[in-house]
Amino acid sequence: MIRTVVVVGTLLLGVGAVTAQQEIAVQQDNLMRGQAKSLYGVIQKTVKGELPYNQAAIDAALKDLEESVPKIPTVFATNPKQDVVNATYGSSQKIWQNKADFDSKVPPVAKAIADVKGKIKDVASLKVAYDSINARCNDCHETYRLKLK
């Protein structure tokens, strides 16, 4: 009887740990997806002419990026050691092997966003802003993001 209780308890702890790890991975994925929606789903599509220029939508996308980018170091503080099920992109283990370098990539993105804030008035100025912000994002993605499928 005691052995059964110990085995069941161990299994429950294991399931709880896996669930907690998946929750962390989902939080990380959700943060990145939200930023992608703003940068690529609104700003990039507007630059490419796939969406009409809409100042309110651009301002909202920039505001989202401005608020969410500084959260990256905190959201990625814990290594979930697994990717989100069926995700297209995942986090490289290099993040937690060199956390200081990973964290150092965030301020340049925040600065690029701050530098363009209030300066975007048309598609031409939006393109300059997009190129600047995206270049800083890619500085991190090239090292710390994995394409899973």
N, C-alpha and C positions, 0 to 999 in steps of 0.2 A: 504494500500500500504506500509506504513512504517513498519507495523507488518510483512509483507511478506519479506521485505528486511532484517529485524532483524533476522527472522527465517532462511532465506537462509544463511545469514552471519554466524550465529551460527553453522549451519550445516557444512558449509565450514571450519570453524575453527576446528570443531571436527574431520572432515575427515583429515585435515592437521595434526593435532596432532597425530592421529592414524598412518598416513603414516610416520611421523617423528619417532615415536616409533618403527615401524617395520623396518625402515632403520637402526636404532641404533642396533636392535637385529640382523639384517642381517650382519652388520659390525662385531659384536662380533662373530657370528657364522662363518663367513668367516675367521677370524683370527684363530680361533680354528681348523677349517677344514684344513687350510694351514699347521698348525703345526702338525696335525694328519697325514697328507699326508707325511710329512717328517719323523716323528718319527715312525709311524706305517706302512705306505705304502712303505717306503724305508728301514729304519734301521731295524725295527722289522722283516720284511719279509726276509731281508738278513740274519739276525741272525737265523731265522727258516729254512733257506735253500730254501725258496720259490722264492728268486731272487738270481742270481749269484753275488758274491762279485764284486763290481765295485767301486773302490776308488773315481772316479770322482763323482758318484752319492751320495756316502756317504758324501764326502766333501760338495757337494751342499746342501744336506739335513741339515747338521750341520750349514752351513752358513745361511740357511733360518731360522733355529731355533734361531741362535745367533742374527739375526736381528729382528725377530718378537717377541720373548719372552719379551724383555723390553717394548714393546708396550702394553702389557696386561693392566696395571693399567690405562693408558690413554683411551684405547678403552672401558674399562669397567667403566669409570668414571660416565656415565649416566645410570640410571636404566630404561630400556625400558618398564618394567612392563608387558611384554608379550614375548612369545617365537616365534621363526621363525616358520611359518606355515609348518607343516609336518616334522619338525626336529626330529631327534632321541634323541638328547641331548639338554638340556636347562640350563639356569643359575638359580641357587637358589637365592631367595630373600635374603638369608644370606649374599651374597656378599655386598649388600648395607647396611645391618644392622651392619656389622662388616668389613667395607672397609679397615681399617688399617691392620687387620689380613690377609685379602685377598691379599692386596698389598705386605705384608711381605713374601708371598709364592713365589714371582717372583725372588728375588735375589738368592735364593738357586738353582733354575732351571738354571739361567744364569751362576752361578758359576760351576754347574755340567757340563754344555756345555763347558765352558772355560777350565775346568780341563782336559777334554778329547781331546780337539782340538790339532791336530798334533800328537796324540799318537795312533791313530787308523791305523793299518797296515794290519790287517787280521780279519777274522771272530771272532777269540777268543778275540781280543782286542775290537772289535766292540760290542760283547756281554757284556763285562764289562762296556763299555760306555753306552750302551742302558739301562742296569739295573740301573745304577747310575742316568741317566737323567729321566727315567721313574718313578723311586721311588720319585723323587722331584715333578714331574708332578702329581703323584697320591696323594701326600700330599694335594694338592689343590682340585683335583677332588673328593676325598672322602667327602669333606665338601661342596663344592660349585658347583658341577655339578649334574644335575638331569637327569635321564634316563626318557624320555618322552614316548617312545614306544619300 
